[in-house]
Amino acid sequence: YVENKTLMEAIKEDIYKWRNKLCLWIGRLNIIKKSILPKLYHQCTLDLNSNRIFFFLDIKKTILKFICKE
């Protein structure tokens, strides 16, 4: 079981690792699909309740910043 803070740190670490690579936005979507979504899927299958909606909104914001290269 991965706690929210640890999962968020792992996602931000993955994004930081791929941040400066030259690729199109479609490539960034593929990076998200291959490295981050499996972690999120695993977390969702373990425990999903209404308390985690803000956690997933924070993840959404982080992913969109990565894709839009902000």
Secondary structure, 3 states (H helix, E strand, C coil): CCCHHHHHHHHHHHHHHHCCCCCCHHHHHHHHHHHHHHHHHHHHHHCCCHHHHHHHHHHHHHHHHHHHCC
